[in-house]
């Protein structure tokens, strides 16, 4: 049975879904599960739109001056995202 607490917890995590950018490596990750929300300081939520294209991610990173070479941003893989404990 789903409780009000369960619903609140899902909504709380939903606010953290989106595109994260690792400002050290220039890797972007699409996060839509609370299990994979990155915990390191180098991972920054760039946008809450999980459907953002790589081109738009590069534009946003350039606008926000998040990395030196936004045109080199690429998609990362799951091995690069530290799991929450």
C-alpha positions as CSV (number, residue, x, y, z in Angstrom):
1,X,0.0,0.0,0.0
2,X,1.3,3.4,-1.0
3,X,1.4,6.0,1.8
4,X,1.4,9.8,1.9
5,X,5.1,9.5,3.1
6,X,5.9,7.4,0.0
7,X,4.4,10.0,-2.3
8,X,6.2,12.9,-0.6
9,X,9.5,11.0,-0.8
10,X,9.0,10.4,-4.6
11,X,8.2,14.1,-5.1
12,X,11.3,15.1,-3.1
13,X,13.6,13.0,-5.2
14,X,11.8,14.1,-8.5
15,X,13.1,17.6,-7.8
16,X,16.6,16.3,-8.2
17,X,16.0,14.5,-11.6
18,X,17.6,16.1,-14.6
19,X,20.9,16.5,-16.4
20,X,24.0,16.5,-14.2
21,X,27.3,17.7,-15.4
22,X,30.7,16.7,-14.0
23,X,32.5,20.0,-14.0
24,X,35.9,18.2,-13.8
25,X,35.5,15.7,-16.6
26,X,33.0,17.4,-18.8
27,X,30.7,14.3,-18.7
28,X,26.9,14.7,-18.7
29,X,24.4,12.2,-17.2
30,X,20.7,12.0,-17.5
31,X,19.4,11.1,-14.0
32,X,15.8,10.0,-13.5
33,X,16.2,7.6,-10.5
34,X,16.9,8.6,-6.9
35,X,19.3,5.7,-6.8
36,X,21.7,7.4,-9.3
37,X,21.6,11.1,-8.0
38,X,25.3,12.0,-7.9
39,X,26.7,12.9,-4.5
40,X,30.1,14.4,-5.4
41,X,30.7,18.2,-5.4
42,X,31.9,18.0,-9.0
43,X,28.4,16.9,-10.2
44,X,26.1,19.9,-10.7
45,X,22.5,19.8,-11.7
46,X,22.5,21.7,-15.0
47,X,18.8,21.4,-15.9
48,X,15.8,19.6,-14.5
49,X,14.7,18.7,-18.1
50,X,15.7,15.1,-18.5
51,X,15.1,15.3,-22.3
52,X,17.7,18.0,-22.9
53,X,19.9,17.4,-25.9
54,X,23.7,17.3,-25.8
55,X,23.7,20.4,-27.9
56,X,21.5,22.3,-25.4
57,X,23.6,20.9,-22.5
58,X,26.7,22.4,-24.1
59,X,24.9,25.8,-24.6
60,X,23.7,25.8,-21.0
61,X,27.2,25.0,-19.7
62,X,28.7,27.8,-21.8
63,X,26.1,30.3,-20.6
64,X,26.7,29.3,-16.9
65,X,30.5,29.2,-17.4
66,X,30.7,25.7,-15.9
67,X,33.5,24.2,-17.9
68,X,36.4,25.6,-19.9
69,X,35.5,23.8,-23.2
70,X,31.7,23.2,-23.3
71,X,32.0,21.9,-26.9
72,X,33.9,18.9,-25.5
73,X,31.1,17.8,-23.2
74,X,30.0,14.2,-23.9
75,X,27.6,11.7,-22.3
76,X,29.1,9.9,-19.4
77,X,28.4,6.3,-18.3
78,X,27.0,4.8,-15.1
79,X,30.4,3.8,-13.8
80,X,31.3,7.5,-13.4
81,X,28.4,8.3,-11.1
82,X,28.9,7.6,-7.5
83,X,25.9,5.8,-6.0
84,X,24.3,7.3,-2.9
85,X,24.8,5.1,0.2
